[in-house]
């Protein structure tokens, strides 16, 4: 549909919605009016703009119910199709009038095992099995504003049938089936095993999915099916390809695979009956890092052309759990297919924007859902596409992302005056540099010794910058290396060398401090509070900032999807995909590229301990620079100096549990 026609349709819908809301407010009973007063605006919220949904309906008196939707998949092979539990909160007043409403939905495997949000909240139920508390603030905030809220237990978790298949068909279709049910295309039941039908006659079918990590991953997977009725998704720190969660071009990023995650989140009943699914997860995800059909099923990037929903991406640029490659490749694929989109990039790690920019986030999310689900022409689609955190709590915006003047520039490493301490520029280098993999060292060890000849890394540094230099997007580093062994892993990192104060992403809370006092976002009941602990930025002063990383098994040099033993003494060429980022290297700082072996805490070591010799003439980085080659040339004009450097703590060992309480 042409943009002008779509906006005209949305404007008429907006006017009709506002008129109906005004009529309903006039007809409300005194009791309903008192209920509306129970949902005051949060103290930190800005005054409401005309046309925004308002907290008109009672959260205390809302309908709370559970239904079970048939997925039409028998994942646990018990002879009956699996049903997933769907917990619902919706305004009672609108049910009485028959007005149909849109739905905000969070489908998760974590509602019983691990909890959601900074406070690890879990679902609770009353004696009848109806929901009392649903984690997070989405229901508290949006139900009084005329939305329905739906929290789905993925197959094999909590009160749902079936088996966890970690991003596979069962996972995705258990959530898609609920979107279909909300649109009248799937069957729902009032109980897990009974035959009494439940129909979503109260839903207008317009659905928005939201969630952090695993939950956001499911939202992306459902959107990639092209399901009708899903109007928008808000994936936060989400996985776009499950292979890239566990491996980087053959190199394992964790010591275990998807079977371990399935075992952690599945219900006790599923654990007892889903051995066959567990075995398929083990057999289909070999520790060799080879690509298999299991990974193809769990790769949403190729299906971006099916996405009908708009997409509001949020990611921490220092997320070392769900690395930023995930949002980068997903964003690029959406852009290629013309999907309406918006993006927030924070400085923190695997953290929800509710915990690093709370007031602005809730206002923005409110306006986004009002626009996408209620059809309000509130202008959010005409505002800057990107919000980027430049320093703790200091944000900038971009009309489009990456900026239109961004261009890929080829940077070349060259030898310096000492072994392993080289230069970085646009002219091809000559000769070689040699290092030996030391699995005891991490990227922070390499960076703090960037100016020192050390045996475990090769570092290359620009001159101090005469102007700020901005990298925006995804980089690649092509390495030609001759190994001494039959196995070898490679790491490449980009570093901003210079003093700064940043969010301490290496801290346990990944860039935030949780405070004891609370603020409230919506209405509360006795069993479900809308008040959450406040947070503030956890900062640290550093002398360098590592802002982009990539890894690979050199054995995948000939085939990105399948490794093979190396030939010692023979050069092999491979390209490492560095994680997407948006970082400004300030004037006076220097940009560095480091190439090394095992990055302790972030990639598993190879079987051998190789020494690798880099052919500098055939090693280079392709980086996305705002302003292109001219920006680099005009920025690199000053003689370098070599201070001692200090950064964040080394990376913490991470469990492969995206979005659970231990991540």
N, C-alpha and C positions, 0 to 999 in steps of 0.2 A: 504494500500500500504506500503511495507517495507520502512523504513527510507532512506536506500541508494538509492532506486529507486526514491523516492520522491525528494531527493536532486539532483539526476541526472537530473530529469525532470525540476526542478527549475533552475538548472544551464544553461541548454540549452535555457530555456525561457529567462533567464537573458541575455545570449549572443545575442539572437535574438532581444530582446528589445533594448539593447544598440546599436546594429548595425542599427536598424531602426531609433533610435533617432539620431544617427550620420548622416544617410542619410537625414533625415528631416531637420536637422540643415543646411546641405549643400544646400538644395533646398529652404530654407526660403527666402522670399522676403526681401528687405531692410526695408520695413515697419514692417514686423514681427520681424526682428532683433531688431529694435528700441523698439518694444513692450517688447521683452525679457529683454532689459536693464531697463525697467520700474519696474522690479521685483528684486531689488538688495538683496543680502544676508543680513539678519539682522545683525547689528553690533556685537551682542553677540553670533552669530552662529560660530561654528568651521568650518574650511575649509572642503569642500565636499570630501568625499572619492570616489575613482573611482567606477563607477557603481551605484551611487545614482541618483535618479531622480533630475533634475535640473530645475530652473525656466525659461523654454524655451519659454513658450507660453504666449500670452497677456491676462492679467486679464481684462484690460480695454475693449478689444474687444470680450470678452467671450460671448457665447450665454447664455442668461438669459430667462427662460421661466417657465410657470406654466402648469402643466397637472393635471388631476384628475384620480385617479386609483379606479376601482370598487372593493370593498372589498367582494362582494357577500353576505353581511350581511345587513339586514334591521333592524338596531338597534333602529331606531326611529319609526318603524311601520307605515311609510307613504305610503307603497305600492311599493316602489322602493328601490333597493339596494343602500347602502351608497357609496359615493365617497369621497376619501380623497385627499386634496390638496397637491401637490408635487412641490416644488420650486427647480429649477435646475440651476446650473451654470456649464458650461463645455467649454473646449477650442474650439474656432471657427476653428483654423487651422486644428485640427484633424478631425473635421466634414467634412471639404473640401476634405481631403484625404480618408475618409472612414475608418480610423483606429478606432477600437473599444477600449474603455478604461474602467478601473475599476471605482468603485464608493465608496465614503465615505458618509455615511448617518447618520443623527441625526434626529430621530423621537421624537417629543416632544409635550406636551400639553401647553407649556408655551410661545409660540411665540407671542401670542397676549395679554394674560392676565397679565403676570408677568415678562417676559423677561428672557434672558439667560446671564450667566456669571456674573462676579464681578460688571459689570456696567449695568446690567439688560437691555441688548439690546433687541429690538423687531424687527420683520420684517417690512420693508417698501417696497412700490410698486410705480411704475410710473403710468401715466395716462392710460396706456393700461392694467394695472393689472399685469405687469411683475415685478419680484423681483428686487429691487434696493439694499437693504441691507439685508443680512442674518447674524444673530448674530454670534459672535465669529470669530475666525481666520481660521477655517478649509478651507473655500473656498478661501480666500485671499492667503493662503500658498500653498495649494495642487493643485488648478486648474492650476496655471502656471507650475506645475510639471507634468502635463499630467493626472490628475485625474478629474473625474466628482464629483460634490458635490450636495447632495440632502438633503433638509430640509423638513420633512413631518409633517403636522399638524394632530395629532391624531384625530380620530373620535370625533365629538362633540365640537371641538375647532377651533377657527379662521375661515378659509374658508372651512372647511370640513363638510360633512353631518354626521348624526348619533348622538350617545350619548356617553358621557364619562362613562366608566364602571370601571375605576380605576384598571388597571392591568388585567382586565378580557379578555374574548375572543375577544370582539370588539377592545379593545386597541391593543392587540398583533397582531391580524389578519389585522388590518389596516396598520401596518408596514410590516408584512409578505407579504401582497398583493403587496407592492411596490417592495420588493425583487423578488417576482414572476414576476412582470411586467418587471423589469430590465433583467430578464432571459427569456422573451417571453412567460410566462405562465399565464399572467393576462391581462385584458383589461384596457387601459388608454384612456382618452378623452381630447380634447383640451379645454373643458369647463366643468363647473360643471353640466350642464343639457343637453348639446348638444349630438349629435350622431357622430361627427367627431372623428375618432380614432387617437390616438397618440401612436406611437411605439418607443420603446427604441432601435432603430437600431444602435445607437452610443455606446451602452453599451456592454461590453464583459461578463456581468453577474456577475463578481467577485465583491462582495460587502463587505465592512467593516462597521459595525455600531459602533457608539461612542456616549457617552453622560453621563452627570452627573445626579445622583439621579433618578428621574422618567424616564428620557431619557435612562439612563443606564439600568434601570429596564426593560424597553421595549426591549432593545437589548438582555438582558438575556432571556426574554420570547420568543423572536423570535428564538434565538439560540436553545432553549429547544424544539422547534417544529421540529428540524432537517431539516429545509428548505434547499434545495440545492441552491448553489450559494452564500450563506453567508459564507465567508471564515474566518472572524475574527470579534470579538467584543471587545470593550474597555469600560467596565462598570466602571464608576467613582462614588464611594459612592452610589452604587446601592442596591436595595431591592431584596432579593432572595425569600422571602415569605411574602406576604402582611399581613398575620396574625401576623407575628413577627414584622411588623412595628407598628401595633396597639395594640398588646397584648404580654405579656410574660407569657406563661403558665397560662392563665386566668386573669392575672392582667392587667388592662388597662394602656397603656403608655401615652395616650392622653385622653382629655375629650370629643372627638368626633371621629366619624368613617369615612369610605370612602365617605359617602354621602356629608360630608362637603367639602372634597377635590374636588369632582366632581363639586359641585356648584361653587367653587372658580375658576376652570379653564375652564369651558364650555362656549361656546359662548352665546350671548343673545338669538339667535334662538334656540339653544339646550336647554337652560334653560326653554324656553316656551313649548317645545314639548317632553321633556324627563322625565316627572313626574313619569312614570311607572318604568323607570330604576332607578330613585332616590329611589323610594319606595323599589325596590328589594335590593338596596344597604343597606338601613336601616334595612329591615327585615332579610337580610342574614348575617348581622354583629351585632348580639345582644350584648348589653353592658355587658352581663354576661361573655363574653370572651370565650364562648363555640365555639368549632370548628364546622363549617358548610360546606356544599358543596360550598358555595361562596369562602371560603378560599382554598379549594382543587383546585379549578380552578385557583387560583392565587398563587400557590406554585410551583416554578420552580425547586426546589431541586430534587424531585423524577424523573424529566425528564432529568437530567444531562446525562443519558446514551444515549439520542438522539442527543446530541450536536455534530455537525460536525465541527464547527468553532473553531479556536484557541481563547484563552481568555487571555486578558491582564487586570488584575484586579488592580484598584487603590482605596485605602480607607484611610481615616484619622483615626488613632487609637483612637482619642478622639472625634469621630463623635457621638454626642448625639442626632442627628436627625435620621439618618439611622444608627442604632447601629451596631457595628462591628460583631455581631452575623451573620449578613447577608453575609458578605464576607466569614466568617469562614466556615459556613455550605455549601455554594456554592463551595468554593475551595476544601473542603474535598470530595464532591461528584464528582467534575471534576477529582480529582486525582484518585479516585476509578475507574473511567471509562477511564483513560489514555488520557485525553484531553491535547493537547499541551497548555501550559499556562505560564504566567509571572505575577509578582506581584510587586507593589510599595505600601509601607505602610509609610505614613507620620505621623508627630506628631500633625498635625492640626486637626480641627474639620471637618465640612462639607464643604470642600474647594477643588477647582479644582487644580491639579498639575500645571497648567498654572500660578497659583497665589501663589504657594509655592516653585516651583523649575523650573522656566519658561524655561530658555535656555536649560537645560539638558532635560527637558520634551519634548520640540518641536523636538530636535534632535533625541531623542529616539522614539517618535511617528512616525517621518518621516521614520526612519529605519525600524520600525515595519510594517508600511503600505507598504513600498517598498518591504519588504520580503514577506509579506502575500498576497498582491494584485498584485504587479508587478512581483513577483517571483525572485527578486534579492537574490543571495546567499551572503548576506552581513555579515553573522556570528552572527546575533542577537539571533538566536535560539540556539547557542552554548555558549552564555554568561551566567553569573550567573542569576538564575531564579528570585531572590528577591533583591530589593533595600529597605532598611529600615532606616528611620531617627532616629538616636540615641539621638541627641540633635539638637537644631535649626540649620538647614543648615549643619549638619554633618551626612553623610550617610555611611552605610556599605552595603556589598552585601553577599549573600549566594548562593552557587551553586544550592541547592534545598531548598524548604521551606515547612514545618519546617525542620530544619537540621535533617539528618538521625540519629544522636545520641539522638534525643529527645525521652523521655519516660515518661509515666504517673506515677506520684508519689502521694501516698496517704498521705496527711498531716492531723494531728489530733489536734483539739483544746483541751486544758486542763485548769483547774482552776489555777489561780495565787494567789497572796497574798491578793488581793482586789476583791470584787464583780465586774464582768464585765471586769476585766483586767486580761486576761489569757495568756497562752503561746501557741505556735504553733510548733509542731514537728512531729515526726513519731510514737511516742508511743500513744496508745489509752488513752483518758482522762477518768475521772470518775466524777460522780456527775452532777450538773446542773448549768446553768446560766439563769437568768430571766431578761427580759426587757419588757417595755410597749411601744407600738407604739405611737410615737409623730409625727403627720403629719406636724408639724411646722418645723421639722428638716430635713436636707439633709445629704448626704454622707460627705460633707465637715465638717459639725458640728460633726459628729461621729469621723472623722479622726483626727481633731484637738484636740479632747479630748480622744484619744485612751488610754492614760495612767491614765485617771481619771475615778473613779466609777461614771457613769451617768446612769440614769434609762432607757434611750431609746436605748441602744445598748449593745452588747457583743463583745468585741474585744480580739484578740489573736495574739501574736507577737512572732517572732523568736528572737533568740539572734542576735547581730550584726554579719554580715557575715565576715568571714575571706577571702572569695574570691567572685568575681562577681558571681551572680546566674541569669541565663537567663531562662525566661518562654517564650515559643514559641508555640502558638496554642490556643485551646479552653479549658477552665477549667469547672469543675462541682463541685457544693457544695451540698451535701446531708445533710438535716437537719431533725432531729426528734424533734418536738415541740408540747407541750401541751398548747392549747389556753384556754382562759377564756370566749371566745365569739364564736358565730356561723360563723363569718367571720374574716379573717386575711390575710394580705399581708406580704410577706417576701422580704427582699433585702439582697444580699451578695456582698461585694466588696473586691478586692485585692488592697493593698496599699503598695507602696514603701516608707518607713519611712527614710528620710534623705534629706539633702539639695541638691538642684539642680536648674538649670535654664532651663525652658521648654517653649514651645509655650503656650501663654495664651489662651487656647481653650475656657475658660469661657467668654472671651471678646466678644463683639457683632460681630466682624469680625472673631472670632474663630481661632485666631493664626496668622493673617496677619495684616499689616498696609498698606492701599492703599495710594500711593504717588501721587502728582499732575503731575509729568512728565511722559512721555510715551516712549515706545519703539515699534518698528514696526516688524511685523511677516508676511511678504508677500507683495503683491501689493495692492494698494488702488485705489479707484475711488472717484469721488466727493461725491457719496452717501454712500460709504462703505469703511471706513478707516480700515487699517490693524494695526493701532497703538492703544495700550491699556495702561492704567495707570499701572505704575510699582507698585510692592509691596515689602515689606520686612517682616521679621519675627517679630511678636509682642511677646515679651518674658516677663517672670515674674520669680522672684526668689521665691522658695517655700521650705518648710521643709518636704513636703510629696507629693507624686503623686499617685492619684487613677488611676489605669491603666486597670482594668477589673471589670465588673459589671454584675449582673443578678437579676431577679425579678421573683416572682411567687405568685399566689393566693394559699394559703394553702388548700383551698377547692378543688383544683385539685390533691390532694395527691393520690387518687385512680385511676384517669383517667386524663391523660394530656390534653385530648380534651374536658372534661366536668367537670364542678365544681359541688359541692354539699355542703349543710350546714355542718359545723363542729360540732362535739360533744364536748362541753366544758368539760374540765377535762380529755379528752382522748388524748393520744399521736398520732400524725400523722407524717408520713415520706414523704418527697418530695425532689426531686432533682432540683436545680436551674441551668440552663444553663448560664454560664458566657460568656461574649463576648470575641471573639478571640482577641489576642494581641500578640505583640512581645516586651518584656520589659526586660531590664537588671537591676536587683537590685544590685547596686555597692557594692564593698567591704566596710565594715563599716556601711552600711545601714541595715535595717531590713525589713523583709516581714511580712505583717499583713493581717489577715482575719477578717472582721467585718460582723456580722450578726445582722440585725435590721428589723424594719417594713417598713413604708412608706418612700421612698426616695423622698423628696419633689422636685418637678420640673421634675422628671423623671418617676414616677409611681403614679397613682391616689390612694388615700386612700381607705380602705374598709369601709363598712357601719358602723362597730362597732369600738371601741377602745380597742383592745385586749392587754392583758398581756400574754406573751409567755414564757414558760420554756423549755430551750433546754436540751435534754439528750446528754451530751457530749460523752458518750460511743457510741452513734449512730449518731453522727454528724461528718462529715469529708469533706475535699476538695480533689479532684483529679486534679492535675495541671501538665501541660506538661513542664518538665524541660529538658533543653539541658544537657546531661550527666546523666540524670536519678537520682536515689536515691543516688548514690555515690556522685554526685555533691552537693546534699543537705547536706549530712552528712559531707562532708569536708568543707562546707561553714559555718556551724553553730557551732562555737566553742568558742565564746567570751561572756562575761557577759553583759547583756543589761543595758542601762541607759535610762532615761526618760526626754528628753527635751521638752519644749513647742513647739508646731508645728503650722505652717501656710501654707496654700495652696492657690489654686485659689479661686475665688468668687464662691458662691453657684450656682448651675445650674439655667440657665434662663428658664422661662416657654417657651415652644416651641409650635408653631402652626403646626399641621400635614400637612405640605405643602412641600414635599420632593423636594428640588431643585429650588423652587420658590424664589421670591425676599425677602420673609420674613424668609427664612431658612438659 
